[in-house]
Amino acid sequence: MVLRNVSASRLVALLGSSVQSFPAYRGLADGLRLLIADGRVPHGTRLPSERDLTTALGVSRTTVSRAYAELRDRGYLSSRRGSGSVVVLPGSGAAAPGLLTPGDRDDGVIDLTCAAPVAPPGTATAFEQALEDLPTYLAGSGYHPTGLAPLREMIAQGYTDRGLPTYADQIVVTTGALAAMAVVARALVGVGDRVLMESPTYPNAIATFRRSGARTVGVGIERDGWDTDALHAALRQTAPRAAVLIPDFQNPTGALMGTEQRAEVGHALARTRTTGIVDETLVDLRLDDVAMPAPLASFDRRAITIGSASKSFWGGLRIGWLRAPSDQIGALTESRVSFDLGAPVLEQLVLTRLLEHRGQVLDHRRREARQARAALAEAVRAQLPGWHFDVPPGGLALWCELPEDLSSALVAAAEREQMLLAPGPRFAVEGGLERYLRLPYTLAPEVLAEAVGRIATAWEQAQRQRSATARRPPLVA
């Protein structure tokens, strides 16, 4: 367990009006429990002393004492002499999230665990053109550990156009973004090193770093985006080797980090000598008329950026890349060849051809995503009126807050309705998030409408099951 602290003043700000309910100790306990369950006060955080929180809240010492006692009784606090009151999650601790395993279905099951769209128009033509280009490369070995030069040049130019001057020799092409993440993990992170990650975040990225031996540490994201104060505190208190961030339409929340926040985050990374690992796989999916800030690496020149063709173009290409400072490319390339010796040449040629028509392809992708997003939002509002979500300005999913902490139970009930869903805890770095569910809008609008109907039926079943369990009398021996 990585011990962190939260100050009394910070905790009061997070609680908001929770303690205004009656009785006050119950409102305080419930407010703290929700903060813990949602990951905004992470597992392993030391709460302020009863005296300090009493003074900050302006309530009686008895109110705080009873609230802490209730949390201990319910398994959310562990109190030991010399350690204070430390946040835990009942029965889980830092539970490992399950992997998201995408796959096409043709058996009537609707799969909403995967946020990846179908191939855009022009993909088949790009393959035909790539086959014409292929003979030029057949006389060589076919191994290109850093990628084909024309593709690296186009990727580098994309960064330069966005305000981050980049040369082709700063690019390493990989077999997907997750492979790029694994390359960085193996090159930079040793066994036992701490890696700070947003919570919620992409489950497979969590697994990638854990399997590299890292100790993952979560920092919560607020409904309106990043809490830079909490991020600064986590960097100072946990001293991570690296920090994995998704500033552009964050997966799963869809939040977009603003320019001022990027500057603050970049400064904090540099000051704590933490290597920023920036996941930009969704950067092209701007769906609303919002200004796109410069890349986060513009504010921290030591950061490593990861990109992918999977969301912008097609996952079947299996092409990703990383952009790094020139003096790190050698170590990253060495790490990369321990996995494989290069991405497939044909797929690199296909992506090169698609990038020649980038604007046209992305316009189509965004139009489809807007239509699907609108259909999904309308269906959820109509059939699940108690659910809350903010329509994200981009990305490929809605991050829904449920009225009750029944995410895992809902997923189990949905399977009986031939629906596959990913529960909130799967996106949690250190447990929690049972009140949340990610709903991708990458399927056709009519399929999404059918999916929400099935989810609504499953939601009713999950609620009934909880009610029946609550009414069941205890057995007496």
C-alpha positions, 0 to 999 in steps of 0.5 A: 500500500502506498500511503498518501495524505489528504489535508482537512481543507482539501477533504472539505472541498471534496465533500461539498455539502455532504455534512449538511444532511441529518444526522451530521455524522451519517452525512459525513460518513456517506460523503466520505464513503462515496469519495472513497468508492469513486476513487477521488480519495484513493485506497491508501490515503491517510485521512486528516486527524479527527481534530483537524477535520473537526476544525475545518468542518466546524462541527463537533468532535463527536460528529467526526468520531462517529463518522470515522467509526462508521467507516471503520465498521463498514470496511472503508477505514483502517486505523492503527496507532502511529498510522492514523485512519487510512482508506481501504476498499472493503474486500478488494484493496488494489484489485487488478482490473480485468482486461478488455478483450475486443472481438467481433460477434455474429451471435446476436450479442451486442458487445459494448466492451470495445470502443473501436469503430469499423474501417472508414471508406477508402481503406480497401483502396489504401490496401490496393495502393499499398500492394503496388508500393510493396515491391519496393521493399521486398528486396530487403529483410522486411525488418524496420525496428523504428518503422518505414521512413515515409510513415515516420516522416508523416507522423512527425509532421503531424506533431509539428503541425500541432505545435510540437516540432518533431523529427522523423528520428524521434518516432518509433512505429509499433504494432499498436498503442498498447505495444508502444506502452509496453515498450516504454514500460520495459525501457523505463520502469523497474520492478517495484517502481511506482507509476501514477495513473488517472483513475478511471483509465484504460484497463489494459494500460493498467495491466501492462504496467503491472505486468512489468512489475510496476506498482500502479497508483491512482489519482482521481479525475473530477467530473469536470476534468483533472484536479491538478492540486490532487495530481501535484500532491500525488506526484510529491507524496508517491514519487512515481517513476512515470505518470500515464496521462490521457489529456485528449478526450480521456478514456473513459471520461471523454474529458479534454485537458485545457492549456492552463492545466497542461502547463501546470501538469507539465511543470509538475512532471518536470519539477518532480522528475517524473517521466510523462507518458502521454496517450494520444490515441483519441486526439483526432476524435474532436466532435464539438467545436472546441479549441485543441490545446498544444500537445502535453509534451509541448509543456514537458519536453521530456515526455513520451507520447503514444499514438495509434491508428486504431481509433482514427482509422482502423484497429485492424491495421495494428499500427501505433507509434511513440514520440520521444526526445532524441536521446531516449530513442536508443533505449526505447528501440532496444526495448522494442526489439525485445518484443519484435523487430518491426511492424508489418510493412504492408500495414505501414504502407496502408497507413501512409496512404490513409494519412495522405487523405487524413482530413477526408477520412477523419471528417467521415469518422467524426460525422459517424461518431456524432450521430452515434453519440447523439443516438446513445445519449438520447436513448439513455436519457429516455430509458434510464432517466436516473443515470447521469452523464456529461456529453463529452466534446470528443472521444468514443464513449459516455461515462455514466454515473449510476444512481446506485453502486450496481455496475458489476451486478448490472454487467452480470444481468446484462449478459442474460440480455445478450449484452456485454458491458465493462463495469466501472471497477475495471477502469479503476487503478485502486478499486472502486467506481461501482457507480460508473459504466462506460458506454461506447458509441462506436456501433450504428445508431439503431444498434445502440438504441437496441442496446440501451433497451436491453441495458434498461431491462438488465438495470431493473433486474439488478435493482430487484436483485438488490432489493430482494437481497436486502429484504432477505432475513438473516439466518440464525443458528 
